[in-house]
């Protein structure tokens, strides 16, 4: 019997506004660089993990201007080459510079709040598992998520990113649930699906844009409304 549902945050419950992947595609096109949103869905999280690791190693605000430039250049290069673009670091930095004009905010997907409300009304404990280091409480409040979430587990709190087992085990402890009594929903196979399955939690891959048709070892859903089919 399922007692708890865990959710990833970015690209599961909410996304950037404007969408980050499509913004990269558009900016790259302006510079004659062809990248696909599908490839960026995979390369951006990997580059973001590099960002977190580097910031943990030495906070960016403690670095010299030269060190910051080196970091930002490497970050942009990882995003683009990870998405299959054959670009130099200088070109990658040009892309990142163009992106600075965008003031990204977050917006919840249209199916997020209705799905959370329905699941909570079923008596399920809902929680958030996210690889974030910054305080996101005001964002969760603004998006209307807080009334539905019983708890949140972050990498900053646990000291472990997904797919590490510790972050999922911390969620199970807060939910007072056994692995077989929980489901985790996320958009990244390596971080969310493999991580959850590694500790015995059933995982659902949210694939809103049908990018991951090759995935066959877990259920793949295109809307959070489909979660109720698995409880």
C-alpha positions in Angstrom: 0.0 0.0 0.0 1.4 3.4 -1.0 1.5 5.9 1.8 3.9 8.6 0.5 4.6 10.4 -2.8 7.9 12.2 -3.2 8.5 14.8 -6.0 11.5 16.4 -7.6 11.0 20.2 -8.1 12.4 21.5 -11.3 10.7 20.2 -14.5 8.5 18.0 -12.3 6.4 20.5 -10.3 7.6 23.7 -11.8 9.8 25.1 -14.6 11.6 28.3 -15.4 9.7 31.1 -17.0 10.7 31.5 -19.8 11.7 27.8 -20.2 15.4 27.5 -19.8 16.0 24.8 -22.4 14.1 26.7 -25.1 15.9 29.9 -24.2 19.2 28.2 -24.7 18.1 26.9 -28.1 17.0 30.3 -29.2 20.1 32.1 -28.1 22.4 29.4 -29.6 20.5 29.8 -32.9 21.3 33.5 -32.9 25.0 32.6 -32.9 24.6 29.9 -35.5 24.8 27.0 -33.0 22.3 24.1 -33.3 21.3 22.4 -30.1 18.1 20.5 -29.3 16.0 21.0 -26.2 16.0 17.2 -25.6 19.7 17.2 -25.3 19.7 20.2 -23.0 17.2 18.4 -20.7 20.1 16.1 -20.0 23.2 18.4 -20.1 21.8 21.2 -17.9 21.3 19.1 -14.8 24.8 17.7 -15.2 26.3 21.2 -15.5 24.2 22.4 -12.5 25.7 19.7 -10.5 29.2 20.9 -11.5 28.0 24.4 -10.3 27.0 23.1 -6.9 30.2 21.0 -6.4 32.4 24.0 -7.4 30.5 26.4 -5.2 30.8 23.9 -2.3 34.5 23.6 -2.9 35.0 27.3 -2.9 32.1 29.8 -2.8 31.8 31.9 -6.0 31.7 35.1 -4.0 35.1 34.3 -2.6 36.7 33.9 -6.0 38.7 36.5 -7.9 37.3 38.0 -11.1 39.6 35.8 -13.1 38.5 32.6 -11.2 34.8 33.5 -11.7 35.3 34.0 -15.4 37.1 30.6 -15.6 34.2 29.0 -13.7 31.4 30.5 -15.8 33.2 29.6 -19.0 33.6 26.0 -17.9 29.9 25.9 -16.8 28.6 27.2 -20.2 31.0 24.9 -22.1 29.7 21.8 -20.2 26.1 22.7 -21.0 26.7 23.1 -24.7 29.2 20.2 -25.3 27.0 18.0 -23.1 24.1 18.8 -25.5 26.3 17.8 -28.5 27.4 21.3 -29.7 31.0 21.5 -30.9 32.0 24.9 -29.5 35.0 26.5 -28.0 34.9 27.9 -24.4 35.0 31.4 -25.8 31.8 30.8 -27.8 30.2 29.1 -24.8 30.9 32.2 -22.8 29.2 34.3 -25.5 26.1 32.2 -25.2 26.1 32.7 -21.4 26.6 36.4 -21.7 23.5 36.7 -24.0 21.5 34.7 -21.4 22.2 37.2 -18.7 19.5 39.5 -20.1 16.8 37.0 -19.1 15.2 37.4 -15.6 14.1 33.8 -15.0 11.3 33.1 -12.5 9.5 29.9 -11.7 6.0 28.8 -12.6 4.1 25.7 -11.6 2.9 23.4 -14.4 -0.9 23.5 -15.0 -1.3 20.0 -13.6 0.7 20.5 -10.5 -1.7 21.9 -7.9 -4.7 19.8 -9.0 -2.6 16.7 -8.8 -1.2 17.6 -5.4 -4.6 18.4 -4.1 -6.1 15.1 -5.3 -3.2 13.0 -3.9 -3.4 14.8 -0.5 -7.1 14.3 -0.4 -6.4 10.5 -0.8 -4.6 10.7 2.5 -1.1 10.4 1.0 1.9 12.1 2.6 3.6 14.4 0.0 7.2 15.5 0.1 9.8 17.2 -2.0 13.3 15.9 -2.7 15.5 18.4 -4.4 19.2 19.0 -5.2 19.1 22.7 -4.2 21.4 24.6 -1.9 19.6 27.9 -1.8 16.5 28.7 0.3 13.5 28.1 -1.9 10.7 28.6 0.7 9.5 31.8 -0.8 9.3 30.2 -4.2 7.3 27.2 -2.9 4.9 29.7 -1.1 4.5 31.8 -4.2 3.7 28.8 -6.4 1.1 27.5 -3.9 3.0 24.3 -3.1 3.4 24.7 0.6 -0.1 23.7 1.7 0.3 20.3 0.1 3.9 19.4 1.1 4.3 17.7 4.5 8.1 18.1 4.3 11.1 18.9 2.0 14.4 17.2 1.9 17.3 19.1 0.1 20.8 18.2 -0.7 21.9 21.2 1.4 20.2 19.7 4.4 21.4 16.1 4.0 24.8 16.7 2.5 24.1 14.4 -0.4 22.7 15.0 -3.9 20.4 12.7 -5.7 21.0 10.0 -6.8 22.7 9.3 -3.4 20.7 6.9 -1.2 21.0 9.2 1.9 18.6 11.9 0.4 15.9 9.3 -0.4 16.4 7.6 3.0 15.9 10.9 4.7 12.6 11.4 2.9 11.4 7.9 3.9 12.2 8.8 7.5 10.3 12.0 7.4 7.4 10.3 5.7 7.5 7.4 8.2 7.3 5.1 5.3 9.1 2.0 4.1 10.6 2.0 0.6 7.8 -0.2 -0.8 5.2 2.3 0.6 6.6 5.2 -1.4 6.7 6.5 -5.0 9.2 9.1 -6.3 8.3 11.2 -9.3 11.0 13.0 -11.2 12.2 14.1 -14.7 15.8 12.9 -14.6 16.5 9.2 -15.1 20.0 9.1 -13.5 19.1 11.3 -10.6 15.5 10.5 -9.8 14.7 7.1 -11.2 18.0 5.3 -10.6 18.4 7.0 -7.2 14.9 6.0 -6.0 15.1 2.5 -7.3 18.4 2.1 -5.6 16.8 2.2 -2.2 13.7 0.2 -3.2 11.3 3.1 -4.0 9.1 2.8 -7.0 9.8 5.6 -9.4 7.8 7.3 -12.1 9.6 9.3 -14.9 7.6 12.5 -15.7 8.3 13.0 -19.5 6.1 15.9 -20.4 7.6 16.3 -23.9 8.0 12.7 -24.7 11.8 13.0 -24.9 12.7 9.7 -23.3 11.0 7.0 -25.3 14.0 4.8 -24.9 13.4 4.3 -21.1 11.6 1.0 -20.4 12.5 0.0 -16.9 10.1 2.3 -15.1 6.7 3.8 -15.8 6.8 6.9 -17.9 4.1 9.5 -17.5 3.3 12.8 -19.3 1.1 14.4 -16.6 1.1 14.4 -12.9 -2.6 13.4 -13.1 -1.4 9.9 -14.1 0.2 9.3 -10.7 -3.2 8.2 -9.3 -3.0 5.2 -11.6 0.0 3.8 -9.6 -1.2 4.2 -6.0 
